[in-house]
Amino acid sequence: MKKIDGLSIIIPCYNVEKYIATCLESIKKQNINVPYEIILVDDCSKDKTTEVINNYIKKNDNIKLLKNKENKGAGYSRNKAIKESCYSYISFIDSDDYLDDNFYEEMITKITNNQADVIVCDINCVYEDGSPDIVALGCEGKVSKLNIINTGFAASPCNKIIKKELLIQYPFCEGIMNEDIASILAIIASCTKIIYTNKTKYNYVQHASSVQNSSLSDKRFDIFISVAELEKRIKNNSQYDEFIKAVAYQQLFLFFIFIIPREKNLFKRSHYLKLFRKKAQKYDLSNNELCKENLERRGKKAYFLYNLLFKLNDKGFSFITSLILAVFQVYHEIKHHSFISKKISVIKDDITLDDLIVLAKKQQKMRVGNKTLTVVVPNYNYDEFLYQRLYSILYQKYKISEFIILDDCSTDDSRTTIDEIVESLKEFINIKSIYNDNNSGTAFKQWEKGFSLATSDYVWIAEADDYCEKTLIKSLMKPINSENDIMISYADTAFINKKGIKILKSIKPEIDILNTHHWDQSFINSGQDEIKNYCYLNCTIANVSSCIIKKGEYDEYFKASSEFKQAGDWLFYINIMQNGEIAFINKPLNYYRVHGNNVTSTTKKERHLEEIKKIHKYVTKEFDLKHTHQDNMKKRIKFLEHVWDLDR
């Protein structure tokens, strides 16, 4: 196998003294098994960027710095560095981003083994405000040029390694924004062989001062110049029509949906809508199948709204379109309280022990309902969330008969906090703490312990790092108090980040993978029916904190679930719900806290997939499922094999 002669790593720089060291350090960590050079191009930075770079140059022979005589933009800087480069393959890094540790080892190995012109990987969006990372796939579905072009970051040069001769043939546009569209997309469309890997990621740092997050101006409409240049470059390509439809969707339609509404001034937005109409008319976006599919996925309201906006704007009613957007934004802000802040924590902050005492006294005065409830709080190293969690539990509008806090050998200050809480509240409520001598190794063991200790009719496993609305338990207990045979009552779940900011408003689209609309309204259903028609395929209860479960003798169920490392909760829910009915509350009253982007190894994915297969086999046998169910299971397994890259 012919090895590539080397790699030129090109980094345009402008005012990045805060970030460039992290970027360069991420390159130093790489295992680059071919000759390489690093070319930095300073675009007339006004801060200490060049000083930081020069310190690295002193210690590294293969780093060189080029300087522009005047500020020219990223397109000019990249083209300049390409001309100066020594090797036949090029990698680009933006100076405020960084690489996964295995980035070049994976990318170079694959491009060599496949003798490819271009290799693409996923992009990990890293948010400076603390929001969880989001991974944008470099290719969705079967690897093809069209499926790579039809992704949000297709035009980025940074998650790719590209043959130099292609970059010379299709240089970056200069002096405009979105300079990479005409270059990178033309290369993807024209190259002989392109490959994709999901074994590594490019880390794209999101911060308010970046070009793409800057305020709207006429300059942002340079995107149409770049798309027009792309059309010229690929006009003779056999897939021209398909490629341009995908580009129009990804680059122009989403510009209309996400970028133009950022302008808050009614008249300025009207101007941008008029400008968009003039430039986008030739692309006929309202009849683009990809645009239609996107709107359909957003639901009926969004489909109606954006169809209306497109038609009005196309007919020249830009001001009315802008006015409708303004009304919609006001409605959205009122509904989501974003008039106070764009990102508001759902969690009460600055909670004190006195706050907990006040709520404990209120709990003390409440009357016991028809059914009693024990709350179990499993904890492991969540000291920073304990006050918030207890506050959300004590604030419930339903009498809780028993509070049990379990600690699984935390190494932080959890036990000190728990002791303080229990000692202060035990005068008013029935609360106790139970400490493990040895770490159980799994949260599921703590659930089992909680059920064995609980003395009430129902049990609520309220994980220590989650949170909830004050009406959660009252809402969950309502169907239970009217029906005698409900085994599980659960609510819709929203996701929050570490700071308590909502990042996913509902779990329903994630659990309703067959698009049944089963969860579009609250319901009480037979547990057997729920398994046979919905829960057989995937776990439909997203988070244990979202549900209350009838107390029972579940030793056999816990024993069966303990054989699983990742899907044991799903099997546990199935075994319980088959004994009676299940209730669902169509409100996101539970908040599941996501702590960040956790990388899952291939081994864990393989194990998880095997566990899913085992549960599929179990429900098929126990509940006499039909062939259609089994077909759905096969499709689900194939889908997971593909997205987890286990079919290669």
C-alpha positions as CSV (number, residue, x, y, z in Angstrom):
1,M,0.0,0.0,0.0
2,K,1.5,3.3,-1.1
3,K,1.9,5.7,1.8
4,I,1.1,9.4,1.4
5,D,4.3,11.5,1.2
6,G,3.3,13.8,4.0
7,L,0.7,16.2,5.5
8,S,0.6,20.0,5.6
9,I,-1.5,21.3,8.5
10,I,-2.8,24.8,7.7
11,I,-4.1,27.1,10.5
12,P,-5.5,30.6,9.6
13,C,-5.2,32.9,12.7
14,Y,-6.8,36.2,13.7
15,N,-7.0,37.4,17.3
16,V,-6.9,34.0,18.9
17,E,-4.3,34.4,21.7
18,K,-6.8,32.7,24.0
19,Y,-7.2,29.6,21.8
20,I,-4.2,29.0,19.6
21,A,-2.1,27.2,22.4
22,T,-4.9,24.7,22.9
23,C,-5.1,24.1,19.2
24,L,-1.3,23.6,18.8
25,E,-1.2,21.4,21.9
26,S,-3.9,19.1,20.4
27,I,-1.6,18.7,17.4
28,K,1.4,17.9,19.6
29,K,-0.5,15.0,21.1
30,Q,-1.1,13.4,17.8
31,N,0.5,10.2,16.5
32,I,1.3,11.4,13.0
33,N,3.1,8.6,11.2
34,V,4.1,10.5,8.1
35,P,6.2,13.7,7.6
36,Y,4.3,16.8,8.4
37,E,4.5,20.6,8.6
38,I,2.3,23.2,10.4
39,I,1.7,26.4,8.5
40,L,0.1,29.2,10.5
41,V,-1.1,32.3,8.6
42,D,-1.6,35.4,10.8
43,D,-4.2,37.7,9.2
44,C,-3.0,40.9,10.9
45,S,-4.0,40.0,14.5
46,K,-4.3,42.9,17.0
47,D,-3.7,40.8,20.1
48,K,-0.7,38.6,21.2
49,T,-1.5,35.8,18.7
50,T,1.9,36.0,17.0
51,E,3.8,36.0,20.3
52,V,2.2,32.8,21.3
53,I,2.9,31.2,17.9
54,N,6.6,32.4,18.0
55,N,7.1,30.7,21.3
56,Y,6.0,27.4,19.7
57,I,8.2,28.0,16.6
58,K,11.3,28.3,18.9
59,K,10.6,24.7,20.1
60,N,9.5,23.1,16.9
61,D,11.3,23.0,13.6
62,N,8.3,22.0,11.5
63,I,6.1,25.1,12.4
64,K,6.3,28.2,10.2
65,L,4.4,31.5,10.4
66,L,3.2,33.4,7.3
67,K,1.9,37.0,7.8
68,N,-0.6,38.8,5.6
69,K,0.2,42.5,4.9
70,E,-3.5,43.4,5.4
71,N,-6.5,41.6,6.8
72,K,-7.7,39.3,3.9
73,G,-9.9,36.7,5.5
74,A,-9.7,32.9,5.9
75,G,-10.1,32.2,2.2
76,Y,-7.0,34.2,1.2
77,S,-5.0,32.8,4.1
78,R,-5.8,29.2,3.3
79,N,-4.9,29.7,-0.4
80,K,-1.7,31.4,0.5
81,A,-0.7,28.5,2.8
82,I,-1.6,25.9,0.1
83,K,0.8,27.5,-2.3
84,E,3.6,27.3,0.4
85,S,2.9,23.8,1.4
86,C,5.3,20.9,0.8
87,Y,3.1,17.8,0.9
88,S,0.4,16.2,-1.2
89,Y,-2.3,16.1,1.4
90,I,-3.7,19.1,3.4
91,S,-5.5,19.4,6.7
92,F,-7.1,22.6,7.9
93,I,-7.7,23.6,11.5
94,D,-9.4,26.8,12.7
95,S,-7.2,28.4,15.3
96,D,-9.8,28.3,18.1
97,D,-10.6,24.6,17.6
98,Y,-8.8,21.4,18.6
99,L,-8.5,17.7,17.7
100,D,-9.4,14.4,19.3
101,D,-6.2,12.7,20.4
102,N,-6.5,10.0,17.7
103,F,-7.5,12.4,14.9
104,Y,-4.5,12.1,12.5
105,E,-3.7,8.5,13.3
106,E,-7.2,7.5,12.3
107,M,-7.6,9.8,9.3
108,I,-4.2,9.1,7.8
109,T,-4.4,5.3,8.3
110,K,-7.8,5.3,6.6
111,I,-7.0,7.6,3.7
112,T,-3.8,5.5,3.0
113,N,-5.5,2.1,3.2
114,N,-8.3,3.3,0.9
115,Q,-6.1,5.4,-1.4
116,A,-8.7,8.1,-1.2
117,D,-8.7,11.7,-2.3
118,V,-10.7,13.0,0.7
119,I,-11.6,11.6,4.1
120,V,-14.4,13.1,6.3
121,C,-15.1,12.6,10.0
122,D,-17.7,13.9,12.5
123,I,-17.6,17.3,14.1
124,N,-18.0,17.7,17.9
125,C,-19.6,21.1,18.7
126,V,-18.1,22.3,22.0
127,Y,-20.0,25.1,23.7
128,E,-18.2,27.7,25.8
129,D,-21.3,28.4,27.9
130,G,-21.2,24.9,29.3
131,S,-23.9,23.3,27.3
132,P,-23.4,19.6,26.4
133,D,-21.4,18.8,23.3
134,I,-23.3,18.0,20.2
135,V,-21.9,15.7,17.5
136,A,-22.7,16.5,13.9
137,L,-22.2,13.6,11.6
138,G,-20.0,13.9,8.6
139,C,-22.2,11.5,6.7
140,E,-25.7,10.3,7.3
141,G,-26.7,6.9,5.9
142,K,-24.7,5.0,3.2
143,V,-21.4,6.7,2.4
144,S,-21.8,8.6,-0.8
145,K,-21.0,12.1,-2.1
146,L,-24.6,13.1,-1.9
147,N,-25.0,12.0,1.7
148,I,-21.9,13.8,2.7
149,I,-22.9,17.0,0.9
150,N,-26.4,16.8,2.5
151,T,-25.0,17.4,6.0
152,G,-24.8,20.6,8.0
153,F,-21.0,20.9,8.0
154,A,-20.3,19.5,4.6
155,A,-18.6,22.7,3.5
156,S,-16.2,22.8,6.4
157,P,-12.6,22.0,5.4
158,C,-11.6,21.2,9.0
159,N,-13.1,17.7,9.5
160,K,-11.3,16.5,6.4
161,I,-8.0,15.6,4.9
162,I,-7.9,16.6,1.2
163,K,-5.5,15.9,-1.7
164,K,-3.6,19.2,-2.5
165,E,-4.2,19.0,-6.2
166,L,-7.9,19.3,-5.7
167,L,-7.5,22.4,-3.5
168,I,-5.4,24.0,-6.3
169,Q,-8.1,23.1,-8.8
170,Y,-10.9,24.4,-6.6
171,P,-9.4,27.2,-4.4
172,F,-11.2,29.0,-1.7
173,C,-13.2,32.1,-2.6
174,E,-11.5,35.3,-1.3
175,G,-12.9,38.4,0.3
176,I,-16.3,36.9,1.1
177,M,-17.9,34.9,3.9
178,N,-18.7,31.2,3.4
179,E,-15.6,31.1,1.2
180,D,-15.4,27.3,1.7
181,I,-18.7,26.3,-0.1
182,A,-17.4,26.7,-3.6
183,S,-14.1,24.9,-2.7
184,I,-15.0,22.0,-0.4
185,L,-18.3,21.1,-2.0
186,A,-16.8,21.2,-5.5
187,I,-14.0,18.9,-4.3
188,I,-16.5,16.4,-2.8
189,A,-18.6,16.4,-6.0
190,S,-15.5,16.0,-8.3
191,C,-13.1,13.8,-6.4
192,T,-12.4,10.2,-7.5
193,K,-12.8,8.6,-4.1
194,I,-14.1,10.0,-0.8
195,I,-14.4,8.0,2.5
196,Y,-15.9,8.6,6.0
197,T,-14.9,7.6,9.5
198,N,-16.8,8.0,12.8
199,K,-13.8,6.8,14.8
200,T,-12.6,10.3,15.6
201,K,-13.9,13.9,15.8
202,Y,-12.9,17.4,15.0
203,N,-13.8,19.7,18.0
204,Y,-15.5,22.9,16.8
205,V,-15.6,25.5,19.6
206,Q,-18.7,27.6,19.7
207,H,-18.4,31.1,21.1
208,A,-20.4,34.3,20.7
209,S,-17.6,36.2,19.0
210,S,-17.2,33.7,16.1
211,V,-18.0,34.8,12.5
212,Q,-20.9,32.4,12.1
213,N,-22.5,33.6,15.4
214,S,-22.0,37.3,14.5
215,S,-24.9,39.6,13.9
216,L,-26.7,39.6,10.6
217,S,-25.6,42.0,7.9
218,D,-25.7,42.2,4.1
219,K,-22.2,40.5,4.2
220,R,-23.8,37.3,5.3
221,F,-25.5,37.1,1.9
222,D,-22.1,36.3,0.4
223,I,-23.3,32.8,0.8
224,F,-25.2,33.2,-2.5
225,I,-21.9,34.3,-4.3
226,S,-20.2,31.1,-3.0
227,V,-23.1,28.9,-4.1
228,A,-23.2,30.5,-7.5
229,E,-19.5,29.9,-7.9
230,L,-20.0,26.2,-6.9
231,E,-22.6,25.9,-9.6
232,K,-20.1,27.0,-12.2
233,R,-17.5,24.6,-10.9
234,I,-19.7,21.5,-11.0
235,K,-22.0,22.3,-13.9
236,N,-20.8,19.3,-15.9
237,N,-21.1,16.9,-13.0
238,S,-23.6,14.0,-13.7
239,Q,-25.2,14.5,-10.3
240,Y,-25.4,18.3,-10.6
241,D,-29.2,18.6,-9.9
242,E,-29.0,16.3,-6.8
243,F,-26.0,18.2,-5.4
244,I,-27.5,21.6,-5.9
245,K,-30.8,20.6,-4.3
246,A,-28.9,19.4,-1.3
247,V,-26.8,22.5,-1.2
248,A,-29.8,24.8,-1.5
249,Y,-31.4,22.9,1.4
250,Q,-28.4,22.8,3.7
251,Q,-26.9,26.3,2.9
252,L,-29.9,28.5,1.9
253,F,-33.1,27.0,3.3
254,L,-31.5,26.7,6.8
255,F,-30.1,30.2,6.4
256,F,-33.8,31.3,6.0
257,I,-34.9,29.2,9.0
258,F,-32.2,29.9,11.5
259,I,-30.1,33.0,10.5
260,I,-32.6,35.6,9.3
261,P,-34.9,35.3,12.3
262,R,-32.0,36.2,14.6
263,E,-32.4,39.8,13.4
264,K,-34.8,41.3,16.0
265,N,-35.5,44.7,14.3
266,L,-38.7,44.4,12.2
267,F,-37.6,46.7,9.4
268,K,-34.0,45.3,9.1
269,R,-35.4,41.8,9.0
270,S,-37.8,42.9,6.3
271,H,-34.8,44.1,4.3
272,Y,-33.0,40.8,4.7
273,L,-36.1,38.8,3.7
274,K,-36.4,41.0,0.5
275,L,-32.7,40.4,-0.2
276,F,-33.2,36.7,0.4
277,R,-36.2,36.5,-2.0
278,K,-34.2,38.2,-4.7
279,K,-31.2,35.9,-4.4
280,A,-33.0,32.6,-3.6
281,Q,-35.8,32.7,-6.2
282,K,-33.9,30.6,-8.7
283,Y,-33.6,27.7,-6.2
284,D,-37.3,27.2,-5.8
285,L,-36.9,26.2,-2.1
286,S,-40.6,25.8,-1.5
287,N,-40.7,22.9,-3.9
288,N,-37.4,21.3,-2.7
289,E,-38.2,17.8,-1.3
290,L,-35.4,18.1,1.3
291,C,-36.9,21.4,2.6
292,K,-40.3,19.8,2.8
293,E,-39.1,16.8,4.7
294,N,-37.3,19.0,7.2
295,L,-40.5,21.0,7.9
296,E,-42.6,17.8,8.2
297,R,-40.2,16.5,10.8
298,R,-40.8,19.7,12.8
299,G,-44.5,19.0,13.2
300,K,-47.7,20.5,11.8
301,K,-47.4,23.9,13.4
302,A,-43.8,24.5,12.1
303,Y,-44.8,23.1,8.7
304,F,-47.7,25.5,8.4
305,L,-45.8,28.5,9.7
306,Y,-42.7,28.2,7.5
307,N,-44.8,27.2,4.4
308,L,-46.8,30.4,5.0
309,L,-43.6,32.5,5.4
310,F,-42.0,31.1,2.3
311,K,-45.1,31.8,0.2
312,L,-45.6,35.3,1.5
313,N,-42.0,36.2,1.0
314,D,-41.8,34.7,-2.5
315,K,-44.8,36.9,-3.5
316,G,-43.0,40.0,-2.3
317,F,-44.7,40.5,1.1
318,S,-41.4,40.7,3.0
319,F,-42.7,43.2,5.6
320,I,-45.7,41.0,6.4
321,T,-43.4,38.0,6.6
322,S,-41.2,39.9,9.1
323,L,-44.3,41.0,11.1
324,I,-45.5,37.3,11.4
325,L,-42.0,36.3,12.6
326,A,-42.1,39.1,15.2
327,V,-45.5,37.9,16.5
328,F,-44.2,34.3,16.6
329,Q,-41.1,35.3,18.4
330,V,-43.1,37.3,21.1
331,Y,-45.3,34.2,21.5
332,H,-42.3,31.9,21.8
333,E,-40.6,34.2,24.3
334,I,-43.7,34.4,26.5
335,K,-44.2,30.7,26.4
336,H,-40.6,29.9,27.2
337,H,-39.8,32.9,29.4
338,S,-36.9,33.8,27.2
339,F,-37.7,37.5,27.6
340,I,-35.8,37.3,30.8
341,S,-32.9,35.4,29.4
342,K,-32.1,33.3,26.3
343,K,-31.0,30.5,28.5
344,I,-32.7,30.2,31.8
345,S,-32.1,27.5,34.4
346,V,-35.2,25.5,35.3
347,I,-33.7,25.0,38.7
348,K,-34.0,27.3,41.7
349,D,-30.6,28.6,42.6
350,D,-29.0,29.6,45.9
351,I,-30.9,27.1,48.0
352,T,-30.2,27.0,51.7
353,L,-30.8,24.6,54.5
354,D,-33.4,27.0,55.8
355,D,-35.3,26.7,52.4
356,L,-35.4,22.9,52.9
357,I,-36.7,23.2,56.5
358,V,-39.5,25.5,55.3
359,L,-40.6,23.0,52.7
360,A,-40.2,20.1,55.2
361,K,-42.6,21.9,57.5
362,K,-45.1,22.2,54.7
363,Q,-44.8,18.5,53.8
364,Q,-45.4,17.7,57.5
365,K,-48.8,19.5,57.4
366,M,-50.0,17.7,54.2
367,R,-52.6,15.0,54.3
368,V,-51.7,11.5,53.2
369,G,-53.3,10.6,49.9
370,N,-55.1,7.4,49.0
371,K,-51.8,5.8,48.2
372,T,-48.6,6.3,50.1
373,L,-45.3,7.1,48.5
374,T,-41.6,6.5,49.4
375,V,-39.0,8.6,47.7
376,V,-35.6,7.0,47.3
377,V,-32.6,9.3,46.4
378,P,-29.6,7.3,45.2
379,N,-26.5,9.4,45.3
380,Y,-22.9,9.0,44.2
381,N,-20.6,12.1,44.1
382,Y,-23.5,14.5,43.5
383,D,-22.9,16.7,46.5
384,E,-23.3,19.9,44.3
385,F,-26.8,18.9,43.3
386,L,-28.2,17.5,46.6
387,Y,-29.8,20.7,47.9
388,Q,-31.5,21.3,44.5
389,R,-32.7,17.7,44.4
390,L,-34.1,17.7,47.9
391,Y,-35.7,21.1,47.2
392,S,-37.5,19.7,44.1
393,I,-38.8,16.7,46.2
394,L,-39.9,18.6,49.2
395,Y,-41.7,21.2,47.0
396,Q,-44.1,18.5,45.6
397,K,-47.8,19.1,46.0
398,Y,-48.3,15.6,47.3
399,K,-47.6,14.1,50.7
400,I,-44.5,11.9,50.7
401,S,-44.6,9.4,53.5
402,E,-41.0,8.3,53.6
403,F,-37.6,9.8,52.5
404,I,-34.6,7.5,52.0
405,I,-31.2,8.9,50.9
406,L,-28.8,6.2,49.7
407,D,-25.1,6.9,49.3
408,D,-22.9,4.6,47.3
409,C,-19.5,5.5,48.9
410,S,-19.2,9.0,47.5
411,T,-15.7,10.4,47.4
412,D,-16.8,14.1,47.5
413,D,-18.6,15.8,50.4
414,S,-21.9,14.1,49.8
415,R,-22.1,12.4,53.2
416,T,-21.4,15.6,55.1
417,T,-24.2,17.3,53.2
418,I,-26.6,14.3,53.6
419,D,-25.9,14.2,57.4
420,E,-26.6,17.9,57.7
421,I,-29.9,17.6,55.7
422,V,-31.2,14.5,57.6
423,E,-30.4,16.0,61.0
424,S,-32.1,19.3,60.2
425,L,-35.3,17.7,58.6
426,K,-36.0,14.6,60.7
427,E,-38.0,16.6,63.2
428,F,-40.5,17.4,60.5
429,I,-40.5,14.5,58.0
430,N,-39.8,10.7,58.0
431,I,-36.3,10.9,56.6
432,K,-33.2,8.6,56.9
433,S,-29.9,8.0,55.2
434,I,-28.3,4.6,54.4
435,Y,-24.6,4.4,53.5
436,N,-22.9,1.5,51.6
437,D,-19.6,0.2,53.0
438,N,-18.4,-0.6,49.5
439,N,-19.4,0.9,46.1
440,S,-22.0,-1.3,44.4
441,G,-20.6,-0.6,41.0
442,T,-24.0,0.2,39.5
443,A,-26.9,2.5,40.2
444,F,-29.2,-0.4,39.6
445,K,-28.2,-2.1,42.8
446,Q,-29.3,1.1,44.7
447,W,-32.7,0.9,43.1
448,E,-33.0,-2.7,44.4
449,K,-32.0,-1.6,47.9
450,G,-34.4,1.3,47.8
451,F,-37.3,-1.0,47.0
452,S,-36.4,-3.4,49.8
453,L,-36.3,-0.6,52.3
454,A,-39.5,1.2,51.2
455,T,-42.7,0.7,53.2
456,S,-45.2,2.6,51.0
457,D,-47.6,1.6,48.3
458,Y,-45.4,3.2,45.6
459,V,-41.8,4.1,45.2
460,W,-40.2,7.0,43.4
461,I,-36.5,6.6,42.5
462,A,-35.4,10.2,42.3
463,E,-31.8,10.2,41.1
464,A,-29.7,12.8,43.1
465,D,-28.6,14.8,40.0
466,D,-32.0,15.1,38.4
467,Y,-34.7,17.7,39.0
468,C,-38.5,18.1,38.5
469,E,-41.4,20.4,38.5
470,K,-43.4,20.8,41.7
471,T,-46.5,19.1,40.2
472,L,-44.7,15.9,39.1
473,I,-45.9,13.6,41.8
474,K,-49.4,15.0,42.0
475,S,-49.7,14.5,38.3
476,L,-48.3,10.9,38.5
477,M,-50.5,10.0,41.4
478,K,-53.7,11.2,39.9
479,P,-54.3,8.2,37.6
480,I,-53.0,5.9,40.4
481,N,-55.6,7.2,42.9
482,S,-58.4,6.6,40.4
483,E,-57.2,3.2,39.2
484,N,-56.2,0.2,41.3
485,D,-54.0,-1.7,38.9
486,I,-51.4,0.9,37.7
487,M,-47.9,-0.6,38.0
488,I,-46.0,2.4,36.6
489,S,-47.0,6.0,36.1
490,Y,-44.5,8.2,34.3
491,A,-44.2,11.7,32.7
492,D,-42.5,13.1,29.7
493,T,-38.8,14.1,30.3
494,A,-36.8,17.1,29.3
495,F,-33.1,17.2,29.3
496,I,-31.0,19.9,31.2
497,N,-27.3,20.5,31.2
498,K,-25.1,20.7,34.3
499,K,-26.2,24.3,34.9
500,G,-29.9,23.4,34.8
501,I,-30.5,24.9,31.4
502,K,-33.0,23.1,29.2
503,I,-31.4,21.5,26.2
504,L,-34.2,19.1,25.0
505,K,-37.7,20.1,25.7
506,S,-39.2,16.6,25.3
507,I,-38.1,13.0,25.0
508,K,-41.1,12.0,23.0
509,P,-39.5,12.2,19.5
510,E,-36.6,10.0,20.8
511,I,-38.8,7.2,22.2
512,D,-41.5,7.2,19.4
513,I,-39.1,5.8,16.8
514,L,-42.0,4.3,14.8
515,N,-43.8,7.7,14.7
516,T,-47.0,6.2,16.2
517,H,-47.9,9.4,18.0
518,H,-48.8,7.2,21.0
519,W,-47.4,9.8,23.4
520,D,-49.1,12.8,21.9
521,Q,-51.6,12.7,24.8
522,S,-51.8,11.3,28.3
523,F,-53.1,7.8,28.6
524,I,-53.7,4.7,30.7
525,N,-53.0,1.5,28.9
526,S,-52.7,-2.2,29.6
527,G,-49.1,-3.0,30.3
528,Q,-49.3,-6.1,28.1
529,D,-50.5,-3.9,25.2
530,E,-47.8,-1.3,25.9
531,I,-45.1,-4.0,25.6
532,K,-46.6,-5.7,22.5
533,N,-47.1,-2.5,20.5
534,Y,-44.5,0.0,21.8
535,C,-42.0,-1.1,24.5
536,Y,-40.9,-4.3,22.8
537,L,-38.7,-2.3,20.4
538,N,-36.9,0.2,22.6
539,C,-37.0,1.5,26.1
540,T,-39.8,4.0,26.2
541,I,-39.2,5.3,29.8
542,A,-36.3,7.6,29.4
543,N,-35.3,8.1,33.0
544,V,-36.3,6.4,36.3
545,S,-36.7,9.8,38.0
546,S,-39.7,10.4,35.7
547,C,-41.8,7.5,37.1
548,I,-43.3,6.1,40.2
549,I,-43.5,2.3,40.5
550,K,-45.9,0.1,42.5
551,K,-44.1,-1.6,45.5
552,G,-43.9,-5.3,45.1
553,E,-41.8,-8.4,45.4
554,Y,-39.4,-7.8,42.5
555,D,-36.4,-10.0,43.6
556,E,-36.6,-12.0,40.4
557,Y,-36.9,-8.9,38.2
558,F,-33.8,-7.3,39.8
559,K,-31.9,-10.6,39.4
560,A,-32.8,-10.8,35.7
561,S,-31.9,-7.2,35.1
562,S,-28.6,-7.5,37.0
563,E,-27.2,-9.6,34.2
564,F,-27.3,-6.4,32.0
565,K,-24.9,-3.5,32.1
566,Q,-26.7,-1.0,30.0
567,A,-30.3,-2.2,29.2
568,G,-31.3,-3.6,32.6
569,D,-33.7,-0.7,33.3
570,W,-35.7,-1.5,30.1
571,L,-36.1,-5.2,31.1
572,F,-37.1,-4.1,34.6
573,Y,-39.8,-1.8,33.3
574,I,-41.1,-4.5,31.0
575,N,-41.3,-7.1,33.7
576,I,-43.2,-4.8,36.0
577,M,-45.7,-3.3,33.5
578,Q,-46.8,-6.8,32.3
579,N,-48.6,-7.2,35.7
580,G,-51.1,-4.4,35.3
581,E,-51.6,-1.0,33.7
582,I,-49.2,1.8,32.8
583,A,-50.1,5.6,32.9
584,F,-48.4,8.4,30.9
585,I,-48.6,12.1,31.6
586,N,-48.0,14.2,28.5
587,K,-46.1,17.0,30.2
588,P,-42.3,17.3,30.6
589,L,-42.3,17.4,34.4
590,N,-39.1,15.6,34.9
591,Y,-35.6,17.0,34.1
592,Y,-32.8,14.5,33.3
593,R,-29.4,16.1,33.8
594,V,-26.8,15.5,31.1
595,H,-23.3,16.1,32.3
596,G,-21.5,16.3,29.0
597,N,-20.5,14.4,25.9
598,N,-19.5,11.0,27.1
599,V,-17.5,8.9,24.5
600,T,-18.8,5.4,24.3
601,S,-16.3,2.8,23.2
602,T,-16.9,0.2,20.5
603,T,-16.8,-2.5,23.2
604,K,-19.7,-0.8,25.1
605,K,-21.7,-0.4,21.9
606,E,-21.2,-4.0,21.0
607,R,-22.3,-5.1,24.5
608,H,-25.3,-2.7,24.4
609,L,-26.4,-4.1,21.1
610,E,-26.1,-7.7,22.4
611,E,-28.3,-6.7,25.4
612,I,-30.9,-5.2,23.1
613,K,-31.0,-8.4,21.0
614,K,-31.4,-10.4,24.3
615,I,-34.4,-8.3,25.3
616,H,-35.9,-8.6,21.8
617,K,-35.6,-12.3,22.0
618,Y,-37.1,-12.3,25.5
619,V,-40.2,-10.3,24.6
620,T,-40.7,-12.2,21.4
621,K,-40.9,-15.4,23.3
622,E,-42.9,-14.2,26.4
623,F,-45.4,-12.0,24.5
624,D,-45.9,-14.0,21.3
625,L,-45.0,-11.2,19.0
626,K,-46.0,-11.2,15.3
627,H,-43.7,-11.2,12.3
628,T,-44.2,-7.4,11.8
629,H,-42.7,-6.9,15.3
630,Q,-39.8,-9.1,14.5
631,D,-39.2,-7.2,11.3
632,N,-39.2,-3.9,13.2
633,M,-36.6,-5.4,15.6
634,K,-34.4,-6.5,12.7
635,K,-34.6,-3.0,11.3
636,R,-33.8,-1.5,14.7
637,I,-30.7,-3.7,15.1
638,K,-29.5,-2.8,11.6
639,F,-30.0,0.9,12.2
640,L,-28.0,0.7,15.5
641,E,-25.3,-1.3,13.9
642,H,-24.9,1.4,11.2
643,V,-25.0,4.5,13.5
644,W,-22.7,2.8,16.0
645,D,-20.4,1.8,13.2
646,L,-20.6,-1.9,14.1
647,D,-21.5,-3.1,10.5
648,R,-18.1,-2.3,9.1
